[in-house]
Amino acid sequence: MRADNEMCIQRVRIVFTFFAKNPRQVKGNPFLTDNSQLNLWPASLRGFSQRLTKRLERIAAAMELLLTAHSDWVITGKNDRIIMETETWDFTEILNILEQQGFRAEEFAITVEYTRKWGVL
């Protein structure tokens, strides 16, 4: 979107999920597998803890990049994801920053919504 656009508000939403819906389809599998498949033995729980720690560290690193580059964010936590939203930064810049720092498109979901500033035609 053009920076001088006076007709639309762009709302960008980035979602970082803890678990992959289908981890076999994700290259390098940066996600945890579904915890319903978790084997409830001590060794299995320790492995799950390590995978959860790695995933949360990866999410925290992405969030730090975005918060350093832009300060106007609304951050919401849910049971299985973290959501970052802004209306004051173009999504192409967000994608460029994450890509330059080695984050793959599979590691987050980004949606963009446009709303007219002056109402409906």
Buried (B, 14 or more C-beta within 10 A) or exposed (E): BEEEEEEBEBBBBBBBBBBBEEBEEBEEBBBBBEEEEEEEEEEEEEEBEEBBEEBBEBBEEBBEBBEEEBEEBEEEEEEEBBBBBBEEBBBEEBBEBBEEEEBEEBBBEBEEEEEEEEEEE
